[in-house]
Amino acid sequence: MATFDSTAVRLKTGEEITVRCAEGNDAEALLEMTRSVIAEGRHHLTKPEEFNATAEEEKNWIHQVSQSPNRLILLAEIRGEIIGMLDFHGGEKKRLRHTGSLGMSVQKNWRNRGVGSVLLAILLKWASNHPELRKICLEVFADNEGAIGLYRKAGFRTEGRLVHHVRMEDGSYTDLIQMCRFV
Ligand SMILES: CC(C)(COP(=O)(O)OP(=O)(O)OC[C@H]1O[C@@H](n2cnc3c(N)ncnc32)[C@H](O)[C@@H]1OP(=O)(O)O)[C@@H](O)C(=O)NCCC(=O)NCCS
């Protein structure tokens, strides 16, 4: 089971947020936040109509992650409201168990205040204390400048570019950038 103690962090704007692992009873609120970010439509592979998880399924997913030693769902919370999440899963095959991938999102009205940086820093600290994890990776749309800026600042470097990997509804294509960093 992955362990991480709930921690309070002050943002550069002065607000204090709590970062903790997701629990079963976060399912509804987490679904709601994920739905609202996906509904923005621009930088996610999943389209709103493809995101149909029920609260029960979300709860089961959270439970499975909480039982795994190399998976983690971090939540950023303020006054009981979930404002950000980071989902990490480590490799399953023995030769990939030193690697893992993350995805993250912050509620629109809470962006650019440091929430994403805090979630990422906490994940990297947890990963660097993990007995197996050595390399953390992610994929990001090539035109997602804000996210790429955040990842670069956190020490991630581009390792690959999947050209025209994403086909948008208007027929245009977007490249997918693979970024990684060692811990
Ligand atoms: C990407 C995301 C998680 C960042 O969260 P956030 O809380 O806004 O991030 P932070 O405020 O901690 O960090 C912002 C950092 O990103 C970088 N950044 C932001 N906008 C930028 C831009 N337009 N160009 C370059 N860098 C930018 C800066 O380094 C900034 O740090 P600074 O404020 O110290 O200069 C958030 O924008 C989000 O949820 N976006 C929608 C979902 C998404 O795209 N997820 C990523 C999928 S891979």
The ligand as an SDF file (V2000), in Angstrom:
LIG
                    3D

 48 50  0  0  0  0  0  0  0  0999 V2000
   -1.2660   22.1120  -16.0840 C   0  0  0  0  0  0  0  0  0  0  0  0
   -1.8960   22.4810  -14.7530 C   0  0  0  0  0  0  0  0  0  0  0  0
   -2.0730   21.2080  -13.9460 C   0  0  0  0  0  0  0  0  0  0  0  0
   -0.9550   23.4360  -13.9910 C   0  0  0  0  0  0  0  0  0  0  0  0
   -1.4700   23.6810  -12.7150 O   0  0  0  0  0  0  0  0  0  0  0  0
   -1.2820   25.1070  -12.0030 P   0  0  0  0  0  0  0  0  0  0  0  0
   -1.7470   24.9700  -10.6080 O   0  0  0  0  0  0  0  0  0  0  0  0
   -1.8870   26.1650  -12.8180 O   0  0  0  0  0  0  0  0  0  0  0  0
    0.2970   25.2370  -12.0520 O   0  0  0  0  0  0  0  0  0  0  0  0
    1.2110   26.2060  -11.1510 P   0  0  0  0  0  0  0  0  0  0  0  0
    0.4990   27.4490  -10.8350 O   0  0  0  0  0  0  0  0  0  0  0  0
    1.8230   25.4480  -10.0330 O   0  0  0  0  0  0  0  0  0  0  0  0
    2.4190   26.4230  -12.1390 O   0  0  0  0  0  0  0  0  0  0  0  0
    2.3610   27.2520  -13.1250 C   0  0  0  0  0  0  0  0  0  0  0  0
    3.7400   27.1570  -13.7330 C   0  0  0  0  0  0  0  0  0  0  0  0
    3.5400   26.7050  -15.0390 O   0  0  0  0  0  0  0  0  0  0  0  0
    4.3020   27.4840  -15.8950 C   0  0  0  0  0  0  0  0  0  0  0  0
    3.3880   28.1700  -16.7980 N   0  0  0  0  0  0  0  0  0  0  0  0
    2.0990   28.5040  -16.6320 C   0  0  0  0  0  0  0  0  0  0  0  0
    1.6020   29.0540  -17.7400 N   0  0  0  0  0  0  0  0  0  0  0  0
    2.6040   29.0780  -18.6310 C   0  0  0  0  0  0  0  0  0  0  0  0
    2.7420   29.4870  -19.9870 C   0  0  0  0  0  0  0  0  0  0  0  0
    1.7010   30.0160  -20.6560 N   0  0  0  0  0  0  0  0  0  0  0  0
    3.9320   29.3300  -20.5890 N   0  0  0  0  0  0  0  0  0  0  0  0
    4.9750   28.7870  -19.9190 C   0  0  0  0  0  0  0  0  0  0  0  0
    4.8910   28.3690  -18.6420 N   0  0  0  0  0  0  0  0  0  0  0  0
    3.7440   28.5120  -18.0160 C   0  0  0  0  0  0  0  0  0  0  0  0
    5.1370   28.4190  -15.1010 C   0  0  0  0  0  0  0  0  0  0  0  0
    6.3950   27.7950  -14.8720 O   0  0  0  0  0  0  0  0  0  0  0  0
    4.3770   28.5180  -13.8000 C   0  0  0  0  0  0  0  0  0  0  0  0
    5.2160   28.6970  -12.7240 O   0  0  0  0  0  0  0  0  0  0  0  0
    5.4140   30.1950  -12.1460 P   0  0  0  0  0  0  0  0  0  0  0  0
    4.0440   30.6680  -11.7830 O   0  0  0  0  0  0  0  0  0  0  0  0
    6.2760   30.0060  -10.9620 O   0  0  0  0  0  0  0  0  0  0  0  0
    6.0340   30.9590  -13.2520 O   0  0  0  0  0  0  0  0  0  0  0  0
   -3.2420   23.2220  -14.9410 C   0  0  0  0  0  0  0  0  0  0  0  0
   -3.0390   24.3090  -15.7970 O   0  0  0  0  0  0  0  0  0  0  0  0
   -4.3460   22.3500  -15.5250 C   0  0  0  0  0  0  0  0  0  0  0  0
   -5.0080   21.6260  -14.8090 O   0  0  0  0  0  0  0  0  0  0  0  0
   -4.5800   22.4500  -16.8300 N   0  0  0  0  0  0  0  0  0  0  0  0
   -5.6560   21.7030  -17.4820 C   0  0  0  0  0  0  0  0  0  0  0  0
   -5.3980   20.2220  -17.4770 C   0  0  0  0  0  0  0  0  0  0  0  0
   -4.0620   19.9210  -18.0730 C   0  0  0  0  0  0  0  0  0  0  0  0
   -3.6570   20.4970  -19.0860 O   0  0  0  0  0  0  0  0  0  0  0  0
   -3.3730   18.9910  -17.4360 N   0  0  0  0  0  0  0  0  0  0  0  0
   -2.0750   18.5380  -17.8840 C   0  0  0  0  0  0  0  0  0  0  0  0
   -2.2320   17.4200  -18.8280 C   0  0  0  0  0  0  0  0  0  0  0  0
   -0.6350   16.7760  -19.2610 S   0  0  0  0  0  0  0  0  0  0  0  0
  1  2  1  0
  2  3  1  0
  2  4  1  0
  2 36  1  0
  4  5  1  0
  5  6  1  0
  6  7  2  0
  6  8  1  0
  6  9  1  0
  9 10  1  0
 10 11  2  0
 10 12  1  0
 10 13  1  0
 13 14  1  0
 14 15  1  0
 15 16  1  0
 15 30  1  0
 16 17  1  0
 17 18  1  0
 17 28  1  0
 18 19  1  0
 18 27  1  0
 19 20  2  0
 20 21  1  0
 21 22  1  0
 21 27  2  0
 22 23  1  0
 22 24  2  0
 24 25  1  0
 25 26  2  0
 26 27  1  0
 28 29  1  0
 28 30  1  0
 30 31  1  0
 31 32  1  0
 32 33  2  0
 32 34  1  0
 32 35  1  0
 36 37  1  0
 36 38  1  0
 38 39  2  0
 38 40  1  0
 40 41  1  0
 41 42  1  0
 42 43  1  0
 43 44  2  0
 43 45  1  0
 45 46  1  0
 46 47  1  0
 47 48  1  0
M  END
$$$$
